[in-house]
């Protein structure tokens, strides 16, 4: 079965290059290589189940980032590609063996290793992914350094590049090799292995499908997985051509068209409007976020420092927003595919889109709130407020959210603590809500969250929120109230502003906030007002 990616029109390369003034200028040597290979199709090999990064859909067609790259190369050169005839019957390890044996000419998406460089010629990297450690939900502490792991079994697909990563960081780790990424996640879910490693988009896909609900992210690596294209040594003349295409890439276009979930269901016309609205809203949000933050840092720091901080922030937010956006795009594709089995499927997809859009809205509100606080553009509306009443209202409102996770909230309002204080009722409540929400977020089913108020001897009221969740590492505990700081146990869709905003609100009320915590045992947040 052939998969032709180039245009079906028979266009000479010279004509193709002239049709667009922005066409890439190839050298004579590169043009000669292209002419020599235009009459035959270049055989490609892809991983079958690395959804949505790289996979083969139900129609036997390659999907993912590599597909987008091949399409771009085809547009620029006129070269054609076809899926290796036995691709659907081979694991990734066997695909690599077929590449070594000369049955495949090119891998559209592959990570560099020294072992592979013996028989592959690599292009420049054109994308990168964050690597996360995945385990069962009962694992509470995050893993940031494999070398410190003293026990546990890793499930690793045969031939995957991070097998070398695990062995290099901790040769003593026990490894069980499996056929695929899907099987690795299944091993962890069923307790046949303790851990596996995968990219965030892959974890997100399987998690959102509800296939392996009992797993969670328990670690993240600082090193990114940089993926490139690779050819056999016989096709190394193609590498400079690929590199020039990479240098002229429109990355937004590649990601938008390629990194989406498979279309396997869907809806009616009113849902198409939802998708269009969300797409426009997200584009406007990114534009406004960038320029709002640019104005903020330019007002606060010198140009060089502001540029550096802005770059760091935008890099972080682009990474962390990609996951909810990928989910929104994925379910939107499902809706537009018009293959939904039931109306309940349609409603579930809409619910997922709404949930992620709501999360994005909260994140954006945090950014604007931080901006107003830092620019002193926020005026507190102080009024007499019962602290006991405020804390009780927060506990009651968030009790439903806790109950959904099987978490109990216990409230004890100590008599005498019910003093009235002048606070901005809305914003002070926001601060307490942030603390309790975090406690819920990092707690598991069966945990108990205790909220107390105490009248101190100095006349101040002490609010404390105790949870039995993940806890905070010694490295993180001194930084968690800093702007944009995200520690080991961070939420993947946070930009590190929640506790910073909480601290600013409390301190501007003349109060204090601090925390005590132990990793794996839980945390106690204290607020004195």
WOSULHU-V728328 format. One record per run of one state. SS is the DSSP state (2 for helix, 1 for strand, 0 for the rest). FROM is the first residue (numbers start at 0). TO is the last residue. Records with the same first field share a line. If there is no record, write none. Layout:
SS=FROM-TO  FROM-TO
//
This chain:
0=0-11  18-26  37-39  45-47  50-52  56-60  77-78  83-85  89-90  100-104  111-114  118-118  122-125  136-141  143-144  148-151  157-160  169-172  178-179  189-193  208-213  247-249  258-264  266-267  300-301  336-341  374-380  404-406  413-418  441-446  455-459  466-472  477-496  508-510  518-520  528-528
2=12-17  27-36  64-76  86-88  91-99  115-117  145-147  161-168  180-188  199-207  232-246  250-257  268-299  302-335  342-373  386-403  424-440  473-476  497-507
1=40-44  48-49  53-55  61-63  79-82  105-110  119-121  126-135  142-142  152-156  173-177  194-198  214-231  265-265  381-385  407-412  419-423  447-454  460-465  511-517  521-527
//
